[in-house]
């Protein structure tokens, strides 16, 4: 323990970037290291690089390596959190049945725990972010894809195998756009940053150059938001459809969970009030009372490190669970790991 602060190492494995940092028990991140995933390299190259980033993050944090109590790992699913295995993440082709927890424990010599990235994000926001004052919350991350998680009466909802909360795969349009999960019409195919840009490009191809977006070499989701705000008709149509279908999904979540708070994170939420205001209006008008009156929709507070912080919270929970299982005396995480 350095300066009275307990610390864990957090590894966030994304399809676009890897983010690694040391998280202290106050939810702060230290020694953050971020690099492109370069997923075409495959797990045989990426995992050793991820672990090297972990060692560099510890060195940069100023916290001694022997004070790191555990490793928390966040990654998109499917995964088996209990077994500590990545069974086949959709954003990481070729990562089949990878025992990431065992590999991390061997590398760092402390216990490790795996969690779905969006579920970890939900725990991070619940414990350290926008939802730290409530008991029941729903979290959606709206970025390259869409993930989610929920805390129900103070307990993180994981599901039977750790993949609960796949809110990006709520079906919002029967027979709609084909999704990587194999179904058609998932929310991710309409409201993620990737799909917003794709739908805008398709609209441009169908209708010609009668949009300010036609002047751009590459159309991104943020370009659609900006053009819609400026009154561009095509961009407005794409953005309105995004809000409509996101509203359908959030309304369903509010009706099912009746949360105190709906927390939205991810790159698309940088659109701010252009997203929040119409979404709040749609959910308030469509959700069943009293759920509609109880739920508030807010932006996440932890920003780009939400999954790093969330993985840290998972690691602290791992240490706590081991201490509970071995109550005879106070033991360090390394003693628990090595007997």
Secondary structure, 3 states (H helix, E strand, C coil): CECCECEEEEEEECCCEEEEEEEECCCCEEEEEEEECCHHHCHHHHHHHHHHHHHHHHHHHCCCHHHEEEEEEEECCCCECCCCEECCCCCCCCCCCECHHHHHHHHHCCEEEEEEHHHHHHHHHHHHCCCCCCCCEEEEEECCCEEEEEEECCEEECCCCCCCCCHHHCECCCCCCECCCCCECECHHHHCHHHHHHHHHHHHHHHCCCCHHHHCCCCCHHHHHHHHHCCCHHHHHHHHHHHHHHHHHHHHHHHHHCCCEEEEECHHHHHCHHHHHHHHHHHHHHCCCCHHHHCEEEECCCHHHHHHHHHHHHHHHHHHHHHHHCCCCCCCHHHHHHC
